[in-house]
Amino acid sequence: MKNIPYQFLILLLFAFSTCKKDDISEKHFDRNEEINFNSGWFPSEPINFIEVNSSYDDYNPAWPENLETDAFTLLFSTNRKSGGINFDLIGYSIHLYYYTDTKELSFHAQELDTSNSISGVSIIDLFCYSSLYKLNSEFDEFGPYFSPIIESRNIFYSSNPAGNQDIKFIYNERIPIPGSSAYSNTLMGPFEMKCINTYFEEAYPSMNENYLYFCSNRDGPDFDIYSFELIEQTQLLEWFKSDTNVVHIEKIDNLSSIGNDKCPYVNGNLMVFTSDDESGYGGYDLWYSIKENGDWQPPRNFGEKINSPYDEYRPAVMLVSDSNNDIMIFSSNRPEGQGGFDLYYVGIMKMI
């Protein structure tokens, strides 16, 4: 059997406020009927990402919004480095292989750390590799995210040095070298997102061209999903740093349940997130919503093929133009894993 890298199509873009409470926040989501997934290269039932998982907790994954080639960068949170105590961000350079005769997928994963050679990896891999020492601290780092709408390479995440989760970010800035036409690439940050952080919890940022989304318990006691419009897109990073900016933050009532609604991940007009609303299959479930005519539609459960009686957490969707389906990665503490939370991947029907 010949192992052939299969080339895919994309752009590698790496890339609340007080709202009136209404009856929708007191309603349960409607669990949708069984979802029929289109056949494609990616499996219709979750597969343990054994190439990157450990016996500790591995969750909160981030990867590119679209797949261009058979290689991409994966970031996620894990407590393996501290023996199960604190959570750090780690990265892997991933190569995807498609076996044409058996129609099976396999992954080659190389951790981005000082114990491995990083020769031959992508520019994004190198950026993530050099960023880890700035991102990680003695506290917990969660929910990494690459913003596709910001030109400079960047990583958004949350950390809790003050006891509550606050959103932070770092980015790569090209600085002119004096007396030369050349530029140096300099890591800037980490910076707090002062325009939205509060004394409550803010975490899991995600963006599309028009809005930034995150979850918070600022209206307590449970977590909800919030958004604000990105009206200064030419200088977003400077805007995020400032605590003098006035942003109009709104809770998204259409996505609110009587439980905790967390970890929004938006890809165009598709949002996937997790909720422990009691209409699910147990624990936290994965849900999705499509934005139509400017409004997020009532969320639908991904169904029992993906969800379990245990916790499914922080999903992220990658679009694959050449496949009949797209791929979603998430974390779960279902018992068939390697220990604690593990990362899983699964094919989902194309929705955008």
C-alpha positions as CSV (number, residue, x, y, z in Angstrom):
1,M,0.0,0.0,0.0
2,K,1.4,3.3,-1.0
3,N,1.2,6.3,1.4
4,I,0.2,9.3,-0.7
5,P,-0.1,12.8,0.8
6,Y,-3.4,14.2,-0.5
7,Q,-3.5,17.9,-1.4
8,F,-6.4,20.0,-0.2
9,L,-7.6,23.5,-1.2
10,I,-7.6,26.8,0.9
11,L,-6.0,30.0,2.1
12,L,-3.8,29.6,5.2
13,L,-5.2,32.5,7.1
14,F,-4.1,32.5,10.6
15,A,-4.9,34.1,11.4
16,F,-20.5,42.1,26.4
17,S,-22.7,44.5,28.1
18,T,-26.2,44.4,29.4
19,C,-28.9,43.1,27.2
20,K,-32.5,42.8,28.0
21,K,-33.3,39.3,29.3
22,D,-36.2,37.7,27.6
23,D,-38.0,34.4,27.7
24,I,-35.5,32.6,25.5
25,S,-32.9,32.5,28.2
26,E,-35.3,30.3,30.2
27,K,-36.0,27.8,27.4
28,H,-34.2,24.6,26.6
29,F,-32.7,24.0,23.2
30,D,-34.6,21.6,20.9
31,R,-32.5,18.5,20.3
32,N,-32.6,17.9,16.6
33,E,-33.2,14.6,14.9
34,E,-30.4,12.3,13.8
35,I,-28.0,14.2,11.5
36,N,-27.2,12.5,8.2
37,F,-23.6,13.2,7.4
38,N,-22.4,13.3,3.9
39,S,-19.8,10.8,3.0
40,G,-16.3,12.3,2.6
41,W,-12.7,11.7,3.6
42,F,-13.4,12.4,7.2
43,P,-15.1,9.8,9.4
44,S,-18.7,10.3,10.5
45,E,-18.0,9.1,14.1
46,P,-15.3,10.6,16.4
47,I,-11.8,9.2,16.2
48,N,-9.3,9.6,19.1
49,F,-6.4,11.8,18.0
50,I,-3.9,9.3,19.4
51,E,-1.0,11.0,17.7
52,V,-1.2,14.0,20.1
53,N,-3.1,12.8,23.2
54,S,-1.6,11.9,26.5
55,S,-2.7,10.3,29.8
56,Y,-3.3,13.8,31.1
57,D,-6.0,16.4,30.0
58,D,-5.6,17.6,26.4
59,Y,-8.2,20.0,25.2
60,N,-9.2,23.4,23.8
61,P,-7.8,22.8,20.3
62,A,-7.1,25.5,17.7
63,W,-6.2,25.0,14.0
64,P,-6.6,26.9,10.8
65,E,-10.1,27.7,9.4
66,N,-9.3,26.2,6.0
67,L,-7.0,23.4,4.8
68,E,-4.7,24.2,1.9
69,T,-2.2,21.4,1.9
70,D,-1.6,18.2,3.8
71,A,0.1,20.2,6.6
72,F,-1.2,22.5,9.4
73,T,-0.5,23.6,12.9
74,L,-2.4,22.4,16.0
75,L,-2.4,24.2,19.3
76,F,-4.1,23.1,22.5
77,S,-4.1,23.2,26.3
78,T,-2.7,20.4,28.4
79,N,-1.6,19.8,32.0
80,R,0.9,17.1,30.9
81,K,4.0,19.4,31.4
82,S,3.2,19.9,35.1
83,G,2.1,16.4,35.9
84,G,-1.6,17.3,36.0
85,I,-1.4,20.6,37.9
86,N,-1.3,23.7,35.6
87,F,-2.4,24.0,32.0
88,D,0.0,25.2,29.3
89,L,-0.4,25.6,25.5
90,I,1.6,23.3,23.3
91,G,1.8,23.0,19.6
92,Y,2.2,20.2,16.9
93,S,3.1,20.3,13.3
94,I,0.6,18.0,11.7
95,H,0.8,16.2,8.3
96,L,-2.3,14.5,7.0
97,Y,-2.0,11.4,4.7
98,Y,-4.7,9.8,2.6
99,Y,-4.4,6.2,1.6
100,T,-6.0,6.0,-1.8
101,D,-6.5,2.2,-1.8
102,T,-8.2,1.9,1.6
103,K,-9.6,5.4,1.7
104,E,-8.2,5.9,5.2
105,L,-6.6,8.8,6.9
106,S,-3.5,9.0,9.1
107,F,-1.7,11.8,10.8
108,H,2.0,12.4,11.5
109,A,2.4,14.7,14.5
110,Q,5.6,16.4,15.6
111,E,5.6,18.4,18.8
112,L,7.0,21.9,18.6
113,D,9.4,21.9,21.5
114,T,13.1,22.1,22.1
115,S,13.5,18.3,22.3
116,N,12.6,18.0,18.6
117,S,14.2,19.4,15.4
118,I,11.9,21.9,13.8
119,S,13.7,22.0,10.4
120,G,11.3,21.8,7.5
121,V,8.2,23.1,9.4
122,S,6.0,25.9,8.2
123,I,6.4,29.6,9.1
124,I,3.3,29.3,11.2
125,D,4.9,26.4,13.1
126,L,8.0,28.5,13.7
127,F,5.8,31.3,15.0
128,C,4.0,29.0,17.4
129,Y,7.2,27.4,18.5
130,S,8.8,30.7,19.3
131,S,5.6,32.0,21.0
132,L,5.2,29.3,23.6
133,Y,7.7,30.7,26.1
134,K,5.7,34.0,26.0
135,L,2.3,32.4,26.2
136,N,2.9,30.0,29.0
137,S,3.2,31.0,32.7
138,E,2.9,29.5,36.2
139,F,-0.9,30.0,35.8
140,D,-3.4,28.3,33.4
141,E,-3.6,29.0,29.7
142,F,-6.7,28.0,27.8
143,G,-8.5,28.3,24.5
144,P,-5.9,29.2,21.9
145,Y,-7.2,30.8,18.7
146,F,-5.6,32.0,15.4
147,S,-7.5,35.0,14.1
148,P,-7.8,34.8,10.3
149,I,-8.8,38.5,9.8
150,I,-5.6,40.0,11.3
151,E,-2.8,40.2,8.8
152,S,0.0,39.6,11.3
153,R,0.5,36.2,12.8
154,N,-1.3,36.0,16.2
155,I,-2.5,33.8,19.0
156,F,-5.4,34.7,21.3
157,Y,-6.0,32.8,24.5
158,S,-7.0,33.3,28.1
159,S,-5.0,33.1,31.4
160,N,-5.9,33.5,35.1
161,P,-3.1,35.2,37.0
162,A,-5.7,37.3,38.9
163,G,-7.8,34.2,39.6
164,N,-10.3,34.8,36.8
165,Q,-9.8,34.0,33.1
166,D,-9.0,37.1,31.0
167,I,-8.4,37.2,27.2
168,K,-4.9,38.0,26.0
169,F,-3.0,37.9,22.7
170,I,0.4,38.0,21.2
171,Y,1.3,38.8,17.6
172,N,4.2,39.1,15.2
173,E,5.2,42.7,14.2
174,R,7.5,43.5,11.2
175,I,9.8,46.2,12.5
176,P,12.1,48.1,10.0
177,I,15.8,47.6,10.6
178,P,17.5,51.0,10.8
179,G,19.6,51.8,7.8
180,S,18.2,48.9,5.8
181,S,15.2,48.1,3.7
182,A,14.8,44.8,5.6
183,Y,12.5,44.1,8.5
184,S,12.8,42.0,11.6
185,N,10.0,39.9,13.0
186,T,9.4,40.7,16.6
187,L,7.0,39.0,19.0
188,M,4.8,41.5,20.7
189,G,2.9,40.9,24.0
190,P,1.2,39.3,25.7
191,F,-1.4,42.0,25.9
192,E,-4.7,42.0,27.8
193,M,-7.8,42.6,25.8
194,K,-8.7,45.5,28.0
195,C,-11.7,46.6,26.0
196,I,-13.7,43.5,27.2
197,N,-12.0,41.9,30.2
198,T,-13.8,42.3,33.6
199,Y,-13.6,41.0,37.1
200,F,-15.6,38.0,35.8
201,E,-14.5,35.3,33.5
202,E,-13.9,36.0,29.8
203,A,-12.5,33.3,27.6
204,Y,-12.5,31.5,24.2
205,P,-12.3,34.4,21.7
206,S,-13.2,33.8,18.1
207,M,-13.7,36.2,15.1
208,N,-15.1,36.5,11.7
209,E,-14.9,39.6,9.4
210,N,-17.5,41.5,11.4
211,Y,-17.6,40.4,15.0
212,L,-15.6,39.0,17.9
213,Y,-17.3,36.3,20.0
214,F,-16.4,35.1,23.5
215,C,-18.0,33.5,26.6
216,S,-18.4,35.1,30.0
217,N,-20.3,34.7,33.3
218,R,-20.5,38.5,33.7
219,D,-24.3,38.3,33.9
220,G,-24.0,35.2,36.1
221,P,-24.4,32.7,37.4
222,D,-23.9,30.7,34.2
223,F,-21.8,31.3,31.1
224,D,-23.3,32.9,28.0
225,I,-21.9,33.8,24.5
226,Y,-21.3,37.5,23.8
227,S,-20.3,39.5,20.7
228,F,-19.2,43.0,19.7
229,E,-18.8,44.5,16.3
230,L,-15.3,45.1,14.9
231,I,-15.6,48.6,13.7
232,E,-11.9,49.6,13.7
233,Q,-10.5,46.8,11.6
234,T,-7.5,48.7,10.3
235,Q,-6.0,48.9,13.8
236,L,-7.7,46.0,15.6
237,L,-4.7,45.0,17.7
238,E,-4.2,48.5,19.0
239,W,-7.9,48.8,19.6
240,F,-8.0,45.6,21.6
241,K,-5.2,46.8,23.9
242,S,-6.9,50.0,24.9
243,D,-9.0,50.3,28.0
244,T,-10.4,53.7,26.8
245,N,-12.4,52.1,23.9
246,V,-16.1,51.9,24.3
247,V,-17.4,48.7,22.8
248,H,-21.1,47.7,22.6
249,I,-21.1,44.1,23.9
250,E,-24.2,42.0,23.5
251,K,-25.3,38.7,24.8
252,I,-26.6,36.5,22.0
253,D,-30.0,35.6,23.3
254,N,-30.8,33.1,20.5
255,L,-27.9,31.0,21.7
256,S,-28.7,31.2,25.5
257,S,-30.0,28.3,27.4
258,I,-30.7,27.8,31.1
259,G,-27.3,26.2,31.4
260,N,-23.7,27.2,30.5
261,D,-23.0,28.1,26.9
262,K,-19.3,28.2,26.2
263,C,-16.4,28.0,23.8
264,P,-17.9,29.7,20.7
265,Y,-15.9,29.0,17.5
266,V,-17.0,30.9,14.4
267,N,-16.1,30.1,10.8
268,G,-17.9,32.4,8.5
269,N,-21.6,32.1,9.2
270,L,-21.2,28.9,11.2
271,M,-20.8,28.8,14.9
272,V,-20.0,25.7,17.0
273,F,-20.0,25.7,20.8
274,T,-20.6,23.6,23.9
275,S,-23.5,23.7,26.3
276,D,-24.6,21.7,29.4
277,D,-28.2,22.4,28.7
278,E,-30.2,19.5,30.0
279,S,-31.9,18.8,26.7
280,G,-28.5,17.3,25.5
281,Y,-27.2,13.8,25.9
282,G,-25.4,14.4,29.2
283,G,-22.7,16.7,30.5
284,Y,-21.5,19.2,27.9
285,D,-22.7,18.7,24.3
286,L,-21.6,20.2,21.0
287,W,-24.1,22.4,19.2
288,Y,-24.1,24.5,16.1
289,S,-25.9,27.6,14.7
290,I,-26.1,29.2,11.2
291,K,-26.3,32.9,10.8
292,E,-29.0,33.9,8.4
293,N,-30.3,37.4,7.6
294,G,-28.1,38.8,10.3
295,D,-29.3,36.6,13.1
296,W,-28.0,33.4,14.6
297,Q,-30.6,30.7,14.2
298,P,-31.7,28.5,17.1
299,P,-28.9,26.0,17.9
300,R,-29.0,22.4,16.9
301,N,-27.4,19.5,18.7
302,F,-24.8,17.5,16.7
303,G,-26.5,14.3,17.8
304,E,-25.5,11.1,19.6
305,K,-23.0,10.1,16.9
306,I,-20.8,12.9,18.1
307,N,-22.0,13.6,21.7
308,S,-21.9,11.2,24.6
309,P,-23.2,11.0,28.2
310,Y,-19.8,12.6,29.1
311,D,-18.4,16.1,28.4
312,E,-17.6,17.3,24.8
313,Y,-15.8,20.6,24.9
314,R,-14.3,23.4,22.7
315,P,-15.1,22.4,19.1
316,A,-13.3,24.0,16.1
317,V,-14.3,23.4,12.5
318,M,-11.8,23.4,9.5
319,L,-13.3,23.7,6.0
320,V,-11.9,21.4,3.3
321,S,-12.9,22.4,-0.2
322,D,-11.9,19.2,-2.0
323,S,-13.8,16.9,0.5
324,N,-17.5,16.0,0.6
325,N,-17.4,16.9,4.3
326,D,-15.6,19.2,6.6
327,I,-13.7,18.2,9.8
328,M,-14.3,19.2,13.4
329,I,-11.9,18.7,16.3
330,F,-13.0,18.8,19.9
331,S,-12.2,17.4,23.4
332,S,-14.0,14.8,25.4
333,N,-13.5,12.9,28.7
334,R,-15.4,9.8,27.4
335,P,-13.9,6.7,29.0
336,E,-12.4,5.1,25.8
337,G,-9.7,7.8,25.7
338,Q,-6.1,7.8,26.9
339,G,-6.9,9.5,30.1
340,G,-8.7,12.7,31.2
341,F,-9.8,14.8,28.3
342,D,-8.6,13.7,24.8
343,L,-8.8,15.4,21.4
344,Y,-11.1,13.8,18.8
345,Y,-11.8,14.6,15.2
346,V,-14.9,13.8,13.1
347,G,-16.3,14.7,9.7
348,I,-19.4,16.9,9.6
349,M,-21.7,17.8,6.8
350,K,-20.9,21.0,4.9
351,M,-23.0,23.8,6.2
352,I,-21.4,26.9,4.7
